[in-house]
């Protein structure tokens, strides 16, 4: 990793990445709780919220919508991704190059690596090419580090998540996105393993406001520098409200209950 490489997708050393690669990775099912979010323009509008430091999308969505938001939204272009129709060993097709991401105006690139998959070696080599290409264009690099595959019996264990965080450092990511490992102590271990690479928590599946914000607060207390979140924002009836609360928790380190009160007072 390089110092300050992720500054364009951060604020005061913290990051709140709004992830919207779900249309490819999960399909239409993720938009069913809030059908308006199937329209990418809704997410670009949400990404103009002051809490959001970057919007992560795939190439086609960026081509179609980013030009209209280039002055308001920081673009994190996801270079790889595979549909949920795929049923093989975890792998991710490379759909875009770092060079093309730079042409589109991206501030950073994102890339998934499934450590432990039978395709790990190939994915690490693909990440190398993407990471070095990003350096040529002064773009930050975010690794979605999700260890999984036939060789892993418990891919959600704290030890495996900490190993995933370490992969981010070893392979040259500026930020590494990992799942919440279940406790602040375990998240602290993952942060320690990542060294100078910043750790951001994956938002994961939808859960209630208090539980979600408590996980985020615990992650921040443990040394994480933010989160990359999709469903826990756009599947809500009022996404702006949870973004108000997240802004207080991530950037001001406000207690979740107080953050919710702030969000409700802003409605």
C-alpha positions as CSV (number, residue, x, y, z in Angstrom):
1,X,0.0,0.0,0.0
2,X,1.0,3.6,-0.4
3,X,0.5,6.5,2.0
4,X,-2.4,8.8,1.0
5,X,-3.4,6.6,-2.0
6,X,-6.9,6.3,-0.7
7,X,-7.3,10.0,0.1
8,X,-9.7,10.6,-2.8
9,X,-12.2,8.1,-1.4
10,X,-11.8,9.1,2.3
11,X,-12.5,12.0,4.5
12,X,-10.4,12.8,7.5
13,X,-8.9,9.3,7.3
14,X,-12.3,7.6,7.3
15,X,-14.3,6.0,4.5
16,X,-17.9,5.2,3.9
17,X,-18.1,3.5,0.6
18,X,-21.6,3.0,-0.8
19,X,-21.4,-0.4,-2.6
20,X,-23.7,-1.0,-5.6
21,X,-22.2,-4.0,-7.4
22,X,-25.2,-6.1,-6.2
23,X,-27.0,-6.1,-9.5
24,X,-24.2,-8.3,-10.9
25,X,-23.2,-10.2,-7.8
26,X,-26.6,-11.0,-6.4
27,X,-29.2,-10.1,-9.0
28,X,-32.6,-8.4,-8.9
29,X,-33.5,-10.0,-5.5
30,X,-31.5,-7.4,-3.7
31,X,-33.7,-4.6,-5.0
32,X,-37.0,-6.2,-4.0
33,X,-37.1,-4.6,-0.5
34,X,-36.8,-1.2,-2.1
35,X,-37.7,-1.5,-5.8
36,X,-36.7,2.1,-6.7
37,X,-33.0,1.2,-6.0
38,X,-33.0,-1.0,-9.1
39,X,-32.5,2.3,-10.9
40,X,-28.8,3.2,-10.6
41,X,-29.7,6.9,-10.6
42,X,-31.3,6.4,-7.2
43,X,-27.9,5.2,-5.8
44,X,-26.0,8.0,-7.5
45,X,-28.3,10.4,-5.8
46,X,-27.7,8.7,-2.5
47,X,-24.0,8.9,-3.1
48,X,-24.2,12.7,-3.1
49,X,-25.0,12.5,0.7
50,X,-22.2,14.1,2.7
51,X,-21.5,10.8,4.5
52,X,-20.5,8.9,1.4
53,X,-16.9,9.1,0.4
54,X,-17.2,6.9,-2.7
55,X,-19.6,4.9,-4.8
56,X,-18.6,1.4,-5.9
57,X,-20.1,0.2,-9.2
58,X,-19.3,-2.0,-12.1
59,X,-18.2,-0.7,-15.5
60,X,-21.5,-0.6,-17.3
61,X,-23.2,1.4,-14.6
62,X,-20.3,3.8,-14.4
63,X,-20.4,4.4,-18.2
64,X,-24.1,5.1,-18.2
65,X,-24.5,7.3,-15.1
66,X,-21.2,8.6,-13.7
67,X,-20.7,11.4,-16.3
68,X,-23.7,13.2,-14.9
69,X,-22.4,12.9,-11.3
70,X,-18.6,13.4,-11.8
71,X,-18.6,16.6,-9.9
72,X,-20.5,15.2,-6.9
73,X,-19.5,11.6,-6.5
74,X,-16.1,9.9,-6.0
75,X,-16.0,6.8,-8.3
76,X,-14.7,3.4,-7.0
77,X,-14.8,1.2,-10.1
78,X,-15.1,-2.5,-9.3
79,X,-13.0,-4.4,-11.9
80,X,-14.2,-7.9,-11.3
81,X,-17.4,-9.7,-10.4
82,X,-19.5,-12.7,-11.2
83,X,-23.2,-13.3,-11.2
84,X,-25.0,-15.4,-8.5
85,X,-26.0,-17.7,-11.3
86,X,-22.4,-19.1,-11.1
87,X,-22.3,-22.3,-9.0
88,X,-18.6,-23.2,-9.3
89,X,-15.7,-22.8,-6.9
90,X,-15.5,-19.1,-5.9
91,X,-14.0,-17.0,-8.7
92,X,-14.6,-13.6,-10.2
93,X,-14.4,-12.6,-13.8
94,X,-12.2,-9.6,-14.6
95,X,-14.6,-7.2,-16.4
96,X,-12.6,-4.0,-16.7
97,X,-8.9,-2.9,-16.6
98,X,-7.4,-0.3,-14.4
99,X,-6.5,1.7,-17.5
100,X,-10.1,1.9,-18.6
101,X,-11.2,2.7,-15.0
102,X,-8.8,5.7,-15.3
103,X,-10.4,6.7,-18.6
104,X,-13.8,6.7,-17.0
105,X,-12.5,9.1,-14.3
106,X,-12.3,6.6,-11.4
107,X,-10.7,7.8,-8.1
108,X,-10.0,4.2,-7.1
109,X,-10.5,0.6,-8.2
110,X,-12.0,-2.3,-6.3
111,X,-11.1,-6.0,-6.7
112,X,-12.4,-9.2,-5.1
113,X,-9.9,-11.9,-4.0
114,X,-11.3,-15.2,-2.7
115,X,-8.4,-16.5,-0.6
116,X,-8.6,-20.2,-0.1
117,X,-10.5,-20.8,-3.4
118,X,-9.1,-23.2,-5.9
119,X,-8.8,-20.1,-8.1
120,X,-6.8,-18.1,-5.5
121,X,-3.5,-18.2,-7.5
122,X,-5.1,-16.9,-10.6
123,X,-7.1,-14.2,-8.7
124,X,-3.9,-13.0,-6.9
125,X,-2.1,-12.7,-10.3
126,X,-5.1,-10.7,-11.7
127,X,-5.0,-8.5,-8.6
128,X,-1.3,-7.8,-9.2
129,X,-2.1,-6.6,-12.7
130,X,-4.9,-4.4,-11.5
131,X,-3.0,-3.0,-8.6
132,X,0.0,-2.1,-10.6
133,X,-2.2,-0.6,-13.3
134,X,-3.9,1.5,-10.7
135,X,-0.5,2.8,-9.5
136,X,0.3,4.0,-13.0
137,X,-2.8,6.2,-12.8
138,X,-2.6,7.4,-9.2
139,X,-5.7,5.5,-8.2
140,X,-6.3,3.9,-4.8
141,X,-6.8,0.2,-4.5
142,X,-9.6,-1.5,-2.4
143,X,-9.5,-5.3,-2.0
144,X,-12.8,-7.1,-1.3
145,X,-11.0,-9.9,0.7
146,X,-13.5,-12.7,1.2
147,X,-11.7,-16.1,2.0
148,X,-13.9,-18.9,0.9
149,X,-13.8,-22.2,-1.0
150,X,-13.5,-25.9,-0.7
151,X,-10.4,-25.7,1.6
152,X,-12.2,-23.6,4.2
153,X,-14.5,-25.1,6.7
154,X,-15.4,-21.9,8.5
155,X,-14.8,-18.9,6.3
156,X,-16.5,-16.6,8.8
157,X,-14.2,-17.4,11.7
158,X,-12.2,-14.5,13.2
159,X,-8.9,-16.2,12.3
160,X,-9.9,-16.5,8.7
161,X,-11.1,-12.9,8.5
162,X,-7.9,-11.7,10.0
163,X,-6.0,-13.7,7.4
164,X,-8.1,-12.0,4.7
165,X,-7.1,-8.6,6.2
166,X,-3.5,-9.7,6.0
167,X,-3.8,-10.6,2.3
168,X,-4.8,-7.0,1.7
169,X,-1.5,-5.8,3.1
170,X,0.7,-8.5,1.5
171,X,-0.8,-7.9,-2.0
172,X,-0.7,-4.1,-1.9
173,X,-4.2,-2.9,-1.2
174,X,-4.7,0.6,0.3
175,X,-8.0,-0.5,1.9
176,X,-9.2,-4.0,2.6
177,X,-12.9,-4.8,3.0
178,X,-13.6,-7.7,5.4
179,X,-16.7,-9.2,7.0
180,X,-17.4,-8.2,10.6
181,X,-15.8,-11.1,12.6
182,X,-18.3,-11.0,15.4
183,X,-16.7,-8.8,18.1
184,X,-14.7,-5.7,18.5
185,X,-11.8,-7.8,19.8
186,X,-11.7,-9.9,16.7
187,X,-12.0,-6.8,14.5
188,X,-9.0,-5.4,16.3
189,X,-7.0,-8.5,15.5
190,X,-7.9,-8.1,11.8
191,X,-6.9,-4.4,11.9
192,X,-3.6,-5.4,13.5
193,X,-2.9,-8.0,10.8
194,X,-3.5,-5.4,8.1
195,X,-0.8,-3.1,9.4
196,X,-0.9,0.2,7.5
197,X,-3.6,-1.0,5.1
198,X,-6.9,0.5,6.2
199,X,-9.6,-2.0,7.1
200,X,-13.2,-1.3,6.2
201,X,-16.1,-3.4,7.4
202,X,-18.5,-5.1,5.0
203,X,-22.1,-4.0,5.6
204,X,-23.5,-7.5,5.0
205,X,-27.1,-8.5,5.0
206,X,-29.9,-6.2,6.2
207,X,-30.5,-6.1,10.0
208,X,-32.2,-3.6,12.3
209,X,-30.8,-0.2,12.9
210,X,-29.5,-0.7,16.4
211,X,-27.7,-3.9,15.7
212,X,-26.1,-2.7,12.5
213,X,-24.9,0.6,13.9
214,X,-23.5,-1.2,17.0
215,X,-21.4,-3.4,14.8
216,X,-20.2,-0.3,12.9
217,X,-19.3,1.5,16.1
218,X,-17.5,-1.5,17.5
219,X,-15.5,-1.8,14.3
220,X,-14.5,1.8,14.4
221,X,-13.5,1.5,18.1
222,X,-11.4,-1.5,17.1
223,X,-9.4,0.6,14.6
224,X,-11.4,0.1,11.4
225,X,-11.5,3.2,9.3
226,X,-15.1,2.8,8.1
227,X,-17.2,0.5,6.1
228,X,-18.3,-0.5,2.6
229,X,-22.1,-0.9,2.7
230,X,-24.9,-1.6,0.2
231,X,-27.9,-3.5,1.4
232,X,-28.0,-2.0,4.9
233,X,-28.5,1.3,3.2
234,X,-30.4,0.9,0.0
235,X,-32.8,-1.9,1.2
236,X,-34.2,0.5,3.8
237,X,-37.4,2.5,3.2
238,X,-35.4,5.7,4.1
239,X,-31.8,5.3,3.1
240,X,-30.9,8.9,3.8
241,X,-31.9,8.4,7.5
242,X,-29.4,5.6,8.0
243,X,-26.7,7.6,6.1
244,X,-27.3,10.4,8.6
245,X,-26.7,8.0,11.5
246,X,-23.7,6.4,9.8
247,X,-22.1,9.8,9.3
248,X,-22.3,10.4,13.1
249,X,-21.0,7.0,14.0
250,X,-18.1,6.8,11.5
251,X,-16.9,10.4,11.3
252,X,-17.8,11.7,14.7
253,X,-17.7,8.4,16.7
254,X,-21.1,9.1,18.2
255,X,-22.8,6.4,20.2
256,X,-25.4,4.5,17.9
257,X,-28.4,5.5,20.1
258,X,-27.4,9.2,19.9
259,X,-26.7,8.8,16.1
260,X,-30.2,7.5,15.6
261,X,-31.6,10.4,17.5
262,X,-29.6,12.8,15.3
263,X,-30.9,11.1,12.2
264,X,-34.5,11.2,13.4
265,X,-34.2,14.9,14.3
266,X,-33.0,15.6,10.7
267,X,-36.1,14.0,9.2
